């Protein structure tokens, strides 16, 4: 199984300028909306297009970032048919495929959300690393 590409077709951010300060809670969510067969094959393998939506909500009502796109996935024809049949009947896909597709969508969604959050003056949806000055050792720590 292989993810060959991730396309985006919507990136939207909004911020409420009248929102009150205080504690901000950030909720990230990704969901699969549709599953379509692709019209082409890669290296003799058939493909599927997973349409996804990534939403980053800033609560209480501070703002929202939405990213929508497709994860293009290829595998053997038998596996593709099995995935498509299960989706059509139950809106379910195998856990191994789900993990790969959702992780790809989360990765792309989070990168876009980090980029756009700065433009609309929202906090980064993921904590960014920071360099900290080392603290001087106390006398008790030096004796150890």
N, C-alpha and C positions, 0 to 999 in steps of 0.2 A: 504494500500500500504506500502511496506517495501523494503528498500534496504538491501540486505543480505550480500553483499561483494563488494569490489572494488579491482580488479586485475590490475596490471601493466604489460605491455609487452615491453615497450620501455621507456628509460630515456636517453636523449642525451643532452649534453651541448657543446657549442663551444664559444671561445672567440678570437677576432681578436687582436693579440698582437701589431699590427701596428696602431690600432685605435687612433685617437687624443683625448686628454682630452676635458673637457668642460662640458656643460650641458648634462645630460643623461636623456632620456625619456624611461620609461619602460611601455610596452603595454602587458597586459595579455589577452588571448583569449582562450575560450574553445568552441569546436564544437562537435556535434554528427555526426559520420561517417556512422554507420550502426546500424541496429536493428535486432537481431536474437532471435528466440524462444529458450529457454533452454530445454535440454532433460530431466530435472528432475523437481520435484515439491517440495515445502517446506510447511509442515503443510497442505497438500491438496491444496495448491495454486500453480498455474502455474507461470512460470517465463520468463523474457526477459533479454537479454544481450544487453546493450547499449554500443557500441564501441565509445570512445571519444578520442579527441586530445586536449591537453592543450599546448599552445605555449606562451612563454614569450620572447618578442623581446626587446633588448636593443638598442636604437637608439641614435646617428647615427652609425649604423653598428658596434657596440661594441661586440655584442654576441647574442646568442639565446639558450634557454632551451626548449626542447620538451619532453613531457610526453604523452604516449599513454596507454590506458587500457580499461577495461570494468567495467561498473556498473551493478551488477546483481540485478534485481528487481523482486519482486513477488507480485501477487495480485490475485483476483478471476478470474476464467477462462473467464468469460464474459468480464471483463475489459481488460484482456490481449489480447483477440481476437480483441476487439475494437481498442486498441492502435496499434496493429500490422496491422490491415486493413487500418487505417488512415495513418500509416507510408508508407505502400506499395503504396497507391494511391497518397498521397500528400507530403510525407516526413515531416509530422507534427505529433506532439503528444500533448495531452491535457496540458494546462498550469500548472495544479497542479502537474502532473507527471514530466513535463519539469523542474519545479522549484526544485523538490527534486533531480532529476538525475543530473542536471547541478551544483547544490550546492555541491553534493557529489564529482563530478569530479573536481570542482574548489578547494575544500578543499584538496583533495589528490594531485592534481597538484601543488598547492601552497606549500604544505609541502615539496614535492620532490624538487621543484625549490629553496626553501630556503636552503635545505640541500646541493644541488649540486652547488649552486651559490658560496658558500664559497670555495669549492674545485677548481673552475676554476677562482677564484678571480674576480667575478662579484658582484655588489651590490645586497643586498637582494631585491627580487621583491616586498616585503611588508615591510613597515616601522616597525622596531622592537622597543618595548618600551625601554625608557631610564630613568634612575633615574637622577633627577636634584636637585642640592643643592638649598634650598629655598633662595630667595633674601632677604636681610635685609630690614626691613620697613623703609621708608623715614619719616622724621619728620611730613609731612602733613598727611600720613597714620596713624601715631600714635595718632594724635589729634582727629581722627574720632571716 
